[in-house]
Amino acid sequence: MNFKINNSFIGENYPTYFIADISANHDGSLSRAKKLIRLCAKAGANAAKFQHFKAETIVSDFGFKKIGKLTHQNKWKKSVFQVYKEASLNPAWTNELKKECKKYKIDFFSAPYDLDYVDQLNKHMQAYKIGSGDISWHEIIERIAKKKKPVFLATGASEINEVKKAFNILYKKNKKICLMQCNTNYTAEKNNFNFLNINVLKTYKKMFKNKVILGLSDHTNGHTSVLAAVTLGARVIEKHFTDDNSRIGPDHPFSMNPKTWKDMVLETRNLEKSLGDGIKRIEPNEKQSVLVQRRAIRANRFIKKGEVISAKDLICLRPCPKNALPPFKKKAVIERKAKRNILKGDIITLKTIS
């Protein structure tokens, strides 16, 4: 199973595809948004992803004032509604952002959190992201599925039956699906590693077989989760991206920055090389190791031509040249006659015994 976005093939047999989620880190500035596109492209991102939402159609001011601020929102000084209002992306920027991505040779797409945006953005979109919070909003999932473009479906804070329902809605109309394990805790606490449950990727691989590409949408610090996910088969990684973690804003604290992003990509590329194809063999860089590390049957004393070789005349020592006999052939040498003089320490070969 694989699909293509512009010039990038995405699938199990292709390099990991990195999505830099710029999210609200543009801080209301088009020039900052463009700057982040340039920086993430330079750091090795394959795509810059944005989020299109209107505060009025994503959060209830009344509802959040009633329940109060929870989890990472505790640190917000403004109301939840106001934070979303200020973090919303001006839809008039969309074409400019797409052009900027093209300029730096990375893909552009977004997560629309509004039914109207699904339609309005379609002409600009090379793929769609569905955030974890909308996994139960089947109406938007179906509308996105009808666009017939690759879909990245995050599955944070959900049960397996909810994932199945969302997948089935997508799959009926669209076969280009990346299913992403996710933990939607944005506090960046070290304790969050206890809840990543990256082994869910194994469950997805078994349950959906060749119907999806596996991915990870992550909000933890460092590269541990990414390397683990890629090892388990994920070929899409999404992380938030900023240029400065100390900036004020809802997403800056847990985002990757140009240095950590570049390190993450380099570490992943090294991991991909190390995973190999699964075929057990002597690798090209081990050929000399075979010689210097394996043991060969050698003479434990000077053996004269015509002498019958006994077990005590033999010793198995490194190195093991190409024509030497390995230790497991020892029985084939015992009770055989030497065809020539054999120096102590020299190898025993089939040519030296009768």
DOBARO-886725 format. One record per residue (C-alpha): residue number from 1; residue in three letters; x negated, y, z. Coordinates in Angstrom, 2 decimals. Example, Ala and Ser with C-alpha at 12.3 -4.5 7.8 and 13.67 -1.06 7.14 Angstrom:
BEGIN
@i: 1, aa: ALA, x: -12.30, y: -4.50, z: 7.80 .
@i: 2, aa: SER, x: -13.67, y: -1.06, z: 7.14 .
END
This chain:
BEGIN
@i: 1, aa: MET, x: 0.00, y: 0.00, z: 0.00 .
@i: 2, aa: ASN, x: -1.36, y: 3.39, z: -0.99 .
@i: 3, aa: PHE, x: -0.23, y: 6.71, z: -2.41 .
@i: 4, aa: LYS, x: -1.87, y: 9.78, z: -3.86 .
@i: 5, aa: ILE, x: -1.78, y: 13.46, z: -2.94 .
@i: 6, aa: ASN, x: -3.43, y: 15.53, z: -5.66 .
@i: 7, aa: ASN, x: -6.82, y: 13.87, z: -6.13 .
@i: 8, aa: SER, x: -6.83, y: 11.99, z: -2.82 .
@i: 9, aa: PHE, x: -5.87, y: 8.34, z: -2.64 .
@i: 10, aa: ILE, x: -4.59, y: 7.41, z: 0.80 .
@i: 11, aa: GLY, x: -4.55, y: 3.80, z: 1.91 .
@i: 12, aa: GLU, x: -6.31, y: 1.02, z: 3.76 .
@i: 13, aa: ASN, x: -9.09, y: 0.70, z: 1.19 .
@i: 14, aa: TYR, x: -9.79, y: 4.44, z: 0.97 .
@i: 15, aa: PRO, x: -11.63, y: 6.90, z: 3.24 .
@i: 16, aa: THR, x: -9.70, y: 8.31, z: 6.19 .
@i: 17, aa: TYR, x: -7.59, y: 11.33, z: 5.25 .
@i: 18, aa: PHE, x: -7.92, y: 14.20, z: 7.74 .
@i: 19, aa: ILE, x: -5.08, y: 16.65, z: 8.27 .
@i: 20, aa: ALA, x: -5.89, y: 19.91, z: 10.05 .
@i: 21, aa: ASP, x: -2.71, y: 21.11, z: 11.71 .
@i: 22, aa: ILE, x: -3.07, y: 24.88, z: 11.83 .
@i: 23, aa: SER, x: 0.35, y: 25.05, z: 13.43 .
@i: 24, aa: ALA, x: 0.79, y: 28.27, z: 15.44 .
@i: 25, aa: ASN, x: -2.94, y: 29.00, z: 15.51 .
@i: 26, aa: HIS, x: -2.53, y: 31.62, z: 12.78 .
@i: 27, aa: ASP, x: -1.32, y: 33.89, z: 15.64 .
@i: 28, aa: GLY, x: 1.03, y: 35.71, z: 13.32 .
@i: 29, aa: SER, x: -1.70, y: 36.77, z: 10.91 .
@i: 30, aa: LEU, x: -1.91, y: 35.73, z: 7.26 .
@i: 31, aa: SER, x: -5.60, y: 36.58, z: 7.15 .
@i: 32, aa: ARG, x: -6.22, y: 34.32, z: 10.16 .
@i: 33, aa: ALA, x: -4.26, y: 31.53, z: 8.51 .
@i: 34, aa: LYS, x: -6.46, y: 31.86, z: 5.42 .
@i: 35, aa: LYS, x: -9.57, y: 31.92, z: 7.55 .
@i: 36, aa: LEU, x: -8.54, y: 28.68, z: 9.27 .
@i: 37, aa: ILE, x: -7.96, y: 27.05, z: 5.88 .
@i: 38, aa: ARG, x: -11.48, y: 27.99, z: 4.83 .
@i: 39, aa: LEU, x: -13.00, y: 26.78, z: 8.10 .
@i: 40, aa: CYS, x: -11.19, y: 23.45, z: 8.23 .
@i: 41, aa: ALA, x: -12.07, y: 22.74, z: 4.59 .
@i: 42, aa: LYS, x: -15.72, y: 23.45, z: 5.34 .
@i: 43, aa: ALA, x: -15.54, y: 21.15, z: 8.37 .
@i: 44, aa: GLY, x: -14.28, y: 18.23, z: 6.27 .
@i: 45, aa: ALA, x: -10.48, y: 18.38, z: 6.37 .
@i: 46, aa: ASN, x: -8.59, y: 16.91, z: 3.41 .
@i: 47, aa: ALA, x: -5.47, y: 18.97, z: 4.07 .
@i: 48, aa: ALA, x: -4.29, y: 22.02, z: 5.94 .
@i: 49, aa: LYS, x: -0.85, y: 21.53, z: 7.44 .
@i: 50, aa: PHE, x: 1.47, y: 24.23, z: 8.67 .
@i: 51, aa: GLN, x: 4.78, y: 24.24, z: 10.51 .
@i: 52, aa: HIS, x: 7.76, y: 26.12, z: 9.11 .
@i: 53, aa: PHE, x: 10.38, y: 26.89, z: 11.72 .
@i: 54, aa: LYS, x: 12.63, y: 29.67, z: 12.95 .
@i: 55, aa: ALA, x: 13.02, y: 30.00, z: 16.69 .
@i: 56, aa: GLU, x: 16.79, y: 30.20, z: 16.25 .
@i: 57, aa: THR, x: 17.00, y: 26.81, z: 14.52 .
@i: 58, aa: ILE, x: 14.47, y: 24.85, z: 16.57 .
@i: 59, aa: VAL, x: 15.01, y: 25.82, z: 20.23 .
@i: 60, aa: SER, x: 17.90, y: 26.98, z: 22.39 .
@i: 61, aa: ASP, x: 17.04, y: 30.02, z: 24.48 .
@i: 62, aa: PHE, x: 19.96, y: 29.20, z: 26.76 .
@i: 63, aa: GLY, x: 18.93, y: 25.54, z: 27.05 .
@i: 64, aa: PHE, x: 15.32, y: 26.17, z: 27.98 .
@i: 65, aa: LYS, x: 16.20, y: 28.88, z: 30.47 .
@i: 66, aa: LYS, x: 18.52, y: 26.40, z: 32.13 .
@i: 67, aa: ILE, x: 15.99, y: 23.54, z: 32.48 .
@i: 68, aa: GLY, x: 12.95, y: 25.75, z: 33.02 .
@i: 69, aa: LYS, x: 9.44, y: 25.25, z: 31.66 .
@i: 70, aa: LEU, x: 8.10, y: 21.70, z: 31.68 .
@i: 71, aa: THR, x: 4.78, y: 19.97, z: 30.88 .
@i: 72, aa: HIS, x: 2.38, y: 22.22, z: 28.85 .
@i: 73, aa: GLN, x: 5.00, y: 24.99, z: 28.67 .
@i: 74, aa: ASN, x: 4.39, y: 25.68, z: 32.37 .
@i: 75, aa: LYS, x: 1.40, y: 27.80, z: 31.38 .
@i: 76, aa: TRP, x: 3.34, y: 30.00, z: 28.98 .
@i: 77, aa: LYS, x: 3.89, y: 33.49, z: 30.33 .
@i: 78, aa: LYS, x: 6.71, y: 34.24, z: 27.91 .
@i: 79, aa: SER, x: 9.98, y: 32.37, z: 27.48 .
@i: 80, aa: VAL, x: 9.97, y: 29.25, z: 25.31 .
@i: 81, aa: PHE, x: 12.19, y: 30.99, z: 22.78 .
@i: 82, aa: GLN, x: 9.86, y: 34.00, z: 22.60 .
@i: 83, aa: VAL, x: 6.77, y: 31.82, z: 22.17 .
@i: 84, aa: TYR, x: 8.42, y: 30.03, z: 19.25 .
@i: 85, aa: LYS, x: 9.57, y: 33.35, z: 17.85 .
@i: 86, aa: GLU, x: 6.02, y: 34.72, z: 17.83 .
@i: 87, aa: ALA, x: 4.51, y: 31.44, z: 16.61 .
@i: 88, aa: SER, x: 6.83, y: 31.11, z: 13.62 .
@i: 89, aa: LEU, x: 5.23, y: 31.30, z: 10.20 .
@i: 90, aa: ASN, x: 6.40, y: 33.93, z: 7.74 .
@i: 91, aa: PRO, x: 7.83, y: 31.93, z: 4.80 .
@i: 92, aa: ALA, x: 6.66, y: 34.70, z: 2.46 .
@i: 93, aa: TRP, x: 3.09, y: 33.49, z: 3.12 .
@i: 94, aa: THR, x: 3.73, y: 30.04, z: 1.69 .
@i: 95, aa: ASN, x: 2.51, y: 30.62, z: -1.84 .
@i: 96, aa: GLU, x: -0.58, y: 32.47, z: -0.58 .
@i: 97, aa: LEU, x: -1.43, y: 29.63, z: 1.77 .
@i: 98, aa: LYS, x: -1.04, y: 27.07, z: -1.00 .
@i: 99, aa: LYS, x: -3.34, y: 29.11, z: -3.27 .
@i: 100, aa: GLU, x: -5.91, y: 29.36, z: -0.50 .
@i: 101, aa: CYS, x: -5.87, y: 25.59, z: -0.03 .
@i: 102, aa: LYS, x: -6.34, y: 25.10, z: -3.75 .
@i: 103, aa: LYS, x: -9.24, y: 27.57, z: -3.69 .
@i: 104, aa: TYR, x: -11.04, y: 25.46, z: -1.08 .
@i: 105, aa: LYS, x: -10.00, y: 22.16, z: -2.69 .
@i: 106, aa: ILE, x: -7.84, y: 20.81, z: 0.10 .
@i: 107, aa: ASP, x: -4.16, y: 19.86, z: 0.08 .
@i: 108, aa: PHE, x: -1.36, y: 22.01, z: 1.42 .
@i: 109, aa: PHE, x: 1.83, y: 20.86, z: 3.10 .
@i: 110, aa: SER, x: 4.01, y: 21.60, z: 6.07 .
@i: 111, aa: ALA, x: 6.41, y: 20.20, z: 8.64 .
@i: 112, aa: PRO, x: 9.74, y: 21.92, z: 8.04 .
@i: 113, aa: TYR, x: 11.86, y: 22.13, z: 11.19 .
@i: 114, aa: ASP, x: 14.84, y: 23.58, z: 9.37 .
@i: 115, aa: LEU, x: 17.12, y: 21.98, z: 6.77 .
@i: 116, aa: ASP, x: 16.95, y: 25.04, z: 4.53 .
@i: 117, aa: TYR, x: 13.17, y: 25.02, z: 4.66 .
@i: 118, aa: VAL, x: 13.10, y: 21.44, z: 3.34 .
@i: 119, aa: ASP, x: 14.65, y: 22.69, z: 0.11 .
@i: 120, aa: GLN, x: 12.94, y: 26.07, z: -0.03 .
@i: 121, aa: LEU, x: 9.46, y: 24.64, z: 0.44 .
@i: 122, aa: ASN, x: 9.81, y: 21.72, z: -1.96 .
@i: 123, aa: LYS, x: 8.27, y: 23.46, z: -4.97 .
@i: 124, aa: HIS, x: 5.16, y: 24.19, z: -2.91 .
@i: 125, aa: MET, x: 4.87, y: 20.85, z: -1.13 .
@i: 126, aa: GLN, x: 2.60, y: 17.97, z: -2.03 .
@i: 127, aa: ALA, x: 3.81, y: 16.01, z: 1.01 .
@i: 128, aa: TYR, x: 6.05, y: 16.43, z: 4.04 .
@i: 129, aa: LYS, x: 5.34, y: 15.96, z: 7.73 .
@i: 130, aa: ILE, x: 8.12, y: 15.01, z: 10.12 .
@i: 131, aa: GLY, x: 7.24, y: 15.89, z: 13.70 .
@i: 132, aa: SER, x: 7.89, y: 13.45, z: 16.53 .
@i: 133, aa: GLY, x: 10.61, y: 15.64, z: 17.99 .
@i: 134, aa: ASP, x: 12.76, y: 15.16, z: 14.89 .
@i: 135, aa: ILE, x: 12.62, y: 11.37, z: 14.78 .
@i: 136, aa: SER, x: 16.26, y: 11.23, z: 15.93 .
@i: 137, aa: TRP, x: 17.42, y: 13.97, z: 13.55 .
@i: 138, aa: HIS, x: 18.40, y: 11.62, z: 10.75 .
@i: 139, aa: GLU, x: 19.87, y: 14.37, z: 8.60 .
@i: 140, aa: ILE, x: 16.51, y: 16.07, z: 8.03 .
@i: 141, aa: ILE, x: 14.75, y: 12.73, z: 7.58 .
@i: 142, aa: GLU, x: 17.16, y: 11.79, z: 4.82 .
@i: 143, aa: ARG, x: 16.84, y: 15.17, z: 3.13 .
@i: 144, aa: ILE, x: 13.05, y: 14.91, z: 3.14 .
@i: 145, aa: ALA, x: 13.22, y: 11.32, z: 1.86 .
@i: 146, aa: LYS, x: 15.21, y: 12.49, z: -1.18 .
@i: 147, aa: LYS, x: 12.33, y: 14.73, z: -2.25 .
@i: 148, aa: LYS, x: 10.38, y: 11.57, z: -3.21 .
@i: 149, aa: LYS, x: 7.10, y: 12.99, z: -1.92 .
@i: 150, aa: PRO, x: 4.69, y: 11.35, z: 0.54 .
@i: 151, aa: VAL, x: 5.96, y: 11.59, z: 4.11 .
@i: 152, aa: PHE, x: 3.92, y: 11.56, z: 7.30 .
@i: 153, aa: LEU, x: 6.24, y: 10.43, z: 10.11 .
@i: 154, aa: ALA, x: 4.99, y: 11.00, z: 13.67 .
@i: 155, aa: THR, x: 6.45, y: 8.70, z: 16.31 .
@i: 156, aa: GLY, x: 5.52, y: 10.26, z: 19.65 .
@i: 157, aa: ALA, x: 7.83, y: 9.92, z: 22.64 .
@i: 158, aa: SER, x: 10.05, y: 7.36, z: 20.93 .
@i: 159, aa: GLU, x: 11.21, y: 3.77, z: 21.31 .
@i: 160, aa: ILE, x: 10.58, y: 1.13, z: 18.64 .
@i: 161, aa: ASN, x: 14.27, y: 0.99, z: 17.66 .
@i: 162, aa: GLU, x: 14.18, y: 4.75, z: 16.99 .
@i: 163, aa: VAL, x: 11.10, y: 4.28, z: 14.81 .
@i: 164, aa: LYS, x: 12.85, y: 1.52, z: 12.86 .
@i: 165, aa: LYS, x: 15.90, y: 3.67, z: 12.21 .
@i: 166, aa: ALA, x: 13.82, y: 6.60, z: 10.98 .
@i: 167, aa: PHE, x: 11.69, y: 4.32, z: 8.82 .
@i: 168, aa: ASN, x: 14.72, y: 2.63, z: 7.26 .
@i: 169, aa: ILE, x: 16.24, y: 5.98, z: 6.32 .
@i: 170, aa: LEU, x: 13.00, y: 7.01, z: 4.63 .
@i: 171, aa: TYR, x: 12.31, y: 3.68, z: 2.96 .
@i: 172, aa: LYS, x: 15.67, y: 3.47, z: 1.22 .
@i: 173, aa: LYS, x: 14.79, y: 6.51, z: -0.86 .
@i: 174, aa: ASN, x: 11.03, y: 6.86, z: -0.56 .
@i: 175, aa: LYS, x: 8.28, y: 4.23, z: -0.36 .
@i: 176, aa: LYS, x: 5.39, y: 6.66, z: 0.24 .
@i: 177, aa: ILE, x: 5.28, y: 6.60, z: 4.03 .
@i: 178, aa: CYS, x: 2.53, y: 7.09, z: 6.59 .
@i: 179, aa: LEU, x: 3.67, y: 5.95, z: 10.03 .
@i: 180, aa: MET, x: 1.72, y: 7.76, z: 12.74 .
@i: 181, aa: GLN, x: 1.29, y: 6.70, z: 16.34 .
@i: 182, aa: CYS, x: 1.38, y: 9.77, z: 18.57 .
@i: 183, aa: ASN, x: 1.50, y: 10.80, z: 22.21 .
@i: 184, aa: THR, x: 3.29, y: 14.11, z: 22.51 .
@i: 185, aa: ASN, x: 1.67, y: 15.44, z: 25.64 .
@i: 186, aa: TYR, x: -0.12, y: 18.70, z: 24.87 .
@i: 187, aa: THR, x: -1.80, y: 19.32, z: 28.21 .
@i: 188, aa: ALA, x: -5.21, y: 18.01, z: 27.03 .
@i: 189, aa: GLU, x: -5.67, y: 16.28, z: 30.39 .
@i: 190, aa: LYS, x: -8.15, y: 13.40, z: 30.58 .
@i: 191, aa: ASN, x: -5.42, y: 11.29, z: 32.10 .
@i: 192, aa: ASN, x: -3.64, y: 11.34, z: 28.73 .
@i: 193, aa: PHE, x: -5.96, y: 8.60, z: 27.46 .
@i: 194, aa: ASN, x: -4.00, y: 6.22, z: 29.69 .
@i: 195, aa: PHE, x: -0.93, y: 6.79, z: 27.55 .
@i: 196, aa: LEU, x: -2.22, y: 6.90, z: 23.97 .
@i: 197, aa: ASN, x: -1.30, y: 3.24, z: 23.40 .
@i: 198, aa: ILE, x: -3.18, y: 3.09, z: 20.12 .
@i: 199, aa: ASN, x: -2.52, y: -0.66, z: 19.99 .
@i: 200, aa: VAL, x: 0.95, y: 0.30, z: 18.78 .
@i: 201, aa: LEU, x: -0.77, y: 0.48, z: 15.40 .
@i: 202, aa: LYS, x: -1.07, y: -3.31, z: 15.57 .
@i: 203, aa: THR, x: 2.66, y: -3.52, z: 16.18 .
@i: 204, aa: TYR, x: 3.38, y: -1.26, z: 13.21 .
@i: 205, aa: LYS, x: 1.05, y: -3.24, z: 10.97 .
@i: 206, aa: LYS, x: 2.79, y: -6.50, z: 11.86 .
@i: 207, aa: MET, x: 6.33, y: -5.10, z: 11.81 .
@i: 208, aa: PHE, x: 6.13, y: -3.06, z: 8.62 .
@i: 209, aa: LYS, x: 3.47, y: -5.17, z: 6.92 .
@i: 210, aa: ASN, x: 2.49, y: -3.60, z: 3.59 .
@i: 211, aa: LYS, x: 5.27, y: -1.00, z: 3.61 .
@i: 212, aa: VAL, x: 3.40, y: 1.81, z: 5.38 .
@i: 213, aa: ILE, x: 0.02, y: 3.43, z: 5.76 .
@i: 214, aa: LEU, x: -1.01, y: 3.73, z: 9.39 .
@i: 215, aa: GLY, x: -1.99, y: 7.01, z: 10.96 .
@i: 216, aa: LEU, x: -2.64, y: 8.83, z: 14.22 .
@i: 217, aa: SER, x: -1.40, y: 12.26, z: 15.22 .
@i: 218, aa: ASP, x: -3.46, y: 13.15, z: 18.27 .
@i: 219, aa: HIS, x: -3.85, y: 15.90, z: 20.87 .
@i: 220, aa: THR, x: -6.71, y: 14.60, z: 23.04 .
@i: 221, aa: ASN, x: -10.23, y: 15.99, z: 23.26 .
@i: 222, aa: GLY, x: -13.16, y: 14.22, z: 21.66 .
@i: 223, aa: HIS, x: -13.26, y: 11.45, z: 19.09 .
@i: 224, aa: THR, x: -12.45, y: 8.32, z: 21.12 .
@i: 225, aa: SER, x: -8.84, y: 8.06, z: 19.99 .
@i: 226, aa: VAL, x: -9.71, y: 8.73, z: 16.35 .
@i: 227, aa: LEU, x: -12.42, y: 6.08, z: 16.18 .
@i: 228, aa: ALA, x: -10.17, y: 3.56, z: 17.92 .
@i: 229, aa: ALA, x: -7.31, y: 4.24, z: 15.52 .
@i: 230, aa: VAL, x: -9.48, y: 3.95, z: 12.42 .
@i: 231, aa: THR, x: -10.88, y: 0.67, z: 13.72 .
@i: 232, aa: LEU, x: -7.33, y: -0.63, z: 14.04 .
@i: 233, aa: GLY, x: -6.46, y: 0.37, z: 10.50 .
@i: 234, aa: ALA, x: -5.33, y: 4.01, z: 10.61 .
@i: 235, aa: ARG, x: -6.30, y: 5.87, z: 7.46 .
@i: 236, aa: VAL, x: -4.70, y: 9.21, z: 8.27 .
@i: 237, aa: ILE, x: -5.74, y: 11.39, z: 11.20 .
@i: 238, aa: GLU, x: -3.97, y: 14.58, z: 12.20 .
@i: 239, aa: LYS, x: -5.38, y: 17.01, z: 14.76 .
@i: 240, aa: HIS, x: -4.68, y: 20.65, z: 15.56 .
@i: 241, aa: PHE, x: -7.32, y: 23.10, z: 14.34 .
@i: 242, aa: THR, x: -8.47, y: 26.50, z: 15.57 .
@i: 243, aa: ASP, x: -11.60, y: 28.62, z: 15.35 .
@i: 244, aa: ASP, x: -11.65, y: 29.45, z: 19.07 .
@i: 245, aa: ASN, x: -10.21, y: 27.35, z: 21.90 .
@i: 246, aa: SER, x: -10.23, y: 30.32, z: 24.26 .
@i: 247, aa: ARG, x: -7.68, y: 32.30, z: 22.25 .
@i: 248, aa: ILE, x: -4.26, y: 32.92, z: 23.75 .
@i: 249, aa: GLY, x: -1.58, y: 30.79, z: 22.14 .
@i: 250, aa: PRO, x: 0.36, y: 27.55, z: 22.68 .
@i: 251, aa: ASP, x: -1.90, y: 25.31, z: 20.58 .
@i: 252, aa: HIS, x: -5.41, y: 26.74, z: 20.89 .
@i: 253, aa: PRO, x: -6.46, y: 24.92, z: 24.12 .
@i: 254, aa: PHE, x: -6.09, y: 21.36, z: 22.79 .
@i: 255, aa: SER, x: -7.08, y: 22.03, z: 19.17 .
@i: 256, aa: MET, x: -10.28, y: 20.95, z: 17.47 .
@i: 257, aa: ASN, x: -12.68, y: 23.67, z: 16.39 .
@i: 258, aa: PRO, x: -15.04, y: 23.75, z: 13.37 .
@i: 259, aa: LYS, x: -17.87, y: 22.03, z: 15.23 .
@i: 260, aa: THR, x: -15.85, y: 19.29, z: 16.90 .
@i: 261, aa: TRP, x: -13.90, y: 18.71, z: 13.68 .
@i: 262, aa: LYS, x: -17.06, y: 18.29, z: 11.65 .
@i: 263, aa: ASP, x: -18.47, y: 15.91, z: 14.26 .
@i: 264, aa: MET, x: -15.24, y: 13.90, z: 14.20 .
@i: 265, aa: VAL, x: -15.38, y: 13.50, z: 10.42 .
@i: 266, aa: LEU, x: -19.05, y: 12.49, z: 10.47 .
@i: 267, aa: GLU, x: -18.47, y: 9.96, z: 13.25 .
@i: 268, aa: THR, x: -15.51, y: 8.51, z: 11.34 .
@i: 269, aa: ARG, x: -17.46, y: 8.22, z: 8.11 .
@i: 270, aa: ASN, x: -20.18, y: 6.32, z: 9.98 .
@i: 271, aa: LEU, x: -17.51, y: 4.08, z: 11.52 .
@i: 272, aa: GLU, x: -15.99, y: 3.37, z: 8.11 .
@i: 273, aa: LYS, x: -19.38, y: 2.27, z: 6.83 .
@i: 274, aa: SER, x: -19.90, y: 0.04, z: 9.85 .
@i: 275, aa: LEU, x: -16.52, y: -1.71, z: 9.52 .
@i: 276, aa: GLY, x: -17.54, y: -3.39, z: 6.26 .
@i: 277, aa: ASP, x: -15.41, y: -5.84, z: 4.26 .
@i: 278, aa: GLY, x: -15.13, y: -8.64, z: 6.84 .
@i: 279, aa: ILE, x: -17.17, y: -11.18, z: 4.82 .
@i: 280, aa: LYS, x: -19.84, y: -12.75, z: 7.02 .
@i: 281, aa: ARG, x: -23.19, y: -12.90, z: 5.29 .
@i: 282, aa: ILE, x: -26.83, y: -12.02, z: 5.66 .
@i: 283, aa: GLU, x: -26.80, y: -8.31, z: 4.86 .
@i: 284, aa: PRO, x: -29.42, y: -6.74, z: 2.57 .
@i: 285, aa: ASN, x: -31.11, y: -4.95, z: 5.47 .
@i: 286, aa: GLU, x: -31.35, y: -8.22, z: 7.44 .
@i: 287, aa: LYS, x: -33.33, y: -10.23, z: 4.90 .
@i: 288, aa: GLN, x: -36.66, y: -9.53, z: 6.54 .
@i: 289, aa: SER, x: -35.10, y: -10.10, z: 9.96 .
@i: 290, aa: VAL, x: -34.30, y: -13.67, z: 8.92 .
@i: 291, aa: LEU, x: -37.99, y: -14.20, z: 8.33 .
@i: 292, aa: VAL, x: -39.28, y: -12.60, z: 11.53 .
@i: 293, aa: GLN, x: -36.58, y: -13.75, z: 13.98 .
@i: 294, aa: ARG, x: -35.80, y: -17.31, z: 12.95 .
@i: 295, aa: ARG, x: -37.92, y: -20.27, z: 14.01 .
@i: 296, aa: ALA, x: -39.70, y: -22.69, z: 11.69 .
@i: 297, aa: ILE, x: -41.00, y: -26.22, z: 12.32 .
@i: 298, aa: ARG, x: -44.75, y: -25.88, z: 12.84 .
@i: 299, aa: ALA, x: -47.67, y: -28.18, z: 13.68 .
@i: 300, aa: ASN, x: -48.44, y: -28.25, z: 17.41 .
@i: 301, aa: ARG, x: -51.92, y: -29.61, z: 16.65 .
@i: 302, aa: PHE, x: -54.22, y: -30.21, z: 13.73 .
@i: 303, aa: ILE, x: -52.63, y: -33.06, z: 11.76 .
@i: 304, aa: LYS, x: -54.87, y: -35.03, z: 9.41 .
@i: 305, aa: LYS, x: -53.76, y: -36.24, z: 6.01 .
@i: 306, aa: GLY, x: -52.08, y: -39.67, z: 6.33 .
@i: 307, aa: GLU, x: -51.19, y: -39.32, z: 10.00 .
@i: 308, aa: VAL, x: -47.67, y: -40.21, z: 11.10 .
@i: 309, aa: ILE, x: -46.01, y: -37.19, z: 12.63 .
@i: 310, aa: SER, x: -44.42, y: -37.57, z: 16.08 .
@i: 311, aa: ALA, x: -42.08, y: -35.23, z: 18.00 .
@i: 312, aa: LYS, x: -44.88, y: -33.97, z: 20.22 .
@i: 313, aa: ASP, x: -46.79, y: -32.88, z: 17.09 .
@i: 314, aa: LEU, x: -44.12, y: -30.32, z: 16.31 .
@i: 315, aa: ILE, x: -43.12, y: -26.94, z: 17.74 .
@i: 316, aa: CYS, x: -40.51, y: -24.46, z: 16.54 .
@i: 317, aa: LEU, x: -41.77, y: -20.88, z: 16.44 .
@i: 318, aa: ARG, x: -41.16, y: -17.64, z: 14.61 .
@i: 319, aa: PRO, x: -41.52, y: -16.52, z: 11.82 .
@i: 320, aa: CYS, x: -39.67, y: -18.64, z: 9.29 .
@i: 321, aa: PRO, x: -40.94, y: -18.15, z: 5.70 .
@i: 322, aa: LYS, x: -38.67, y: -18.98, z: 2.79 .
@i: 323, aa: ASN, x: -39.98, y: -22.51, z: 2.18 .
@i: 324, aa: ALA, x: -40.24, y: -23.47, z: 5.88 .
@i: 325, aa: LEU, x: -37.99, y: -26.04, z: 7.54 .
@i: 326, aa: PRO, x: -35.51, y: -24.84, z: 10.20 .
@i: 327, aa: PRO, x: -35.45, y: -26.48, z: 13.67 .
@i: 328, aa: PHE, x: -32.33, y: -28.55, z: 12.95 .
@i: 329, aa: LYS, x: -34.34, y: -30.56, z: 10.36 .
@i: 330, aa: LYS, x: -36.79, y: -31.76, z: 12.96 .
@i: 331, aa: LYS, x: -35.55, y: -35.38, z: 12.81 .
@i: 332, aa: ALA, x: -36.24, y: -35.44, z: 9.07 .
@i: 333, aa: VAL, x: -39.93, y: -34.73, z: 9.76 .
@i: 334, aa: ILE, x: -40.58, y: -37.19, z: 12.61 .
@i: 335, aa: GLU, x: -42.11, y: -40.53, z: 11.53 .
@i: 336, aa: ARG, x: -43.14, y: -39.07, z: 8.16 .
@i: 337, aa: LYS, x: -46.79, y: -39.02, z: 6.97 .
@i: 338, aa: ALA, x: -48.75, y: -35.87, z: 6.29 .
@i: 339, aa: LYS, x: -49.62, y: -35.59, z: 2.58 .
@i: 340, aa: ARG, x: -52.46, y: -33.23, z: 3.38 .
@i: 341, aa: ASN, x: -54.22, y: -31.74, z: 6.37 .
@i: 342, aa: ILE, x: -51.95, y: -29.39, z: 8.31 .
@i: 343, aa: LEU, x: -53.53, y: -26.70, z: 10.46 .
@i: 344, aa: LYS, x: -52.27, y: -26.12, z: 13.99 .
@i: 345, aa: GLY, x: -49.55, y: -23.44, z: 13.83 .
@i: 346, aa: ASP, x: -48.89, y: -23.89, z: 10.13 .
@i: 347, aa: ILE, x: -45.38, y: -24.58, z: 8.84 .
@i: 348, aa: ILE, x: -44.19, y: -28.03, z: 7.87 .
@i: 349, aa: THR, x: -42.59, y: -28.19, z: 4.41 .
@i: 350, aa: LEU, x: -41.11, y: -31.02, z: 2.34 .
@i: 351, aa: LYS, x: -44.23, y: -30.79, z: 0.15 .
@i: 352, aa: THR, x: -46.54, y: -31.48, z: 3.09 .
@i: 353, aa: ILE, x: -44.86, y: -34.73, z: 4.19 .
@i: 354, aa: SER, x: -44.23, y: -38.00, z: 2.36 .
END
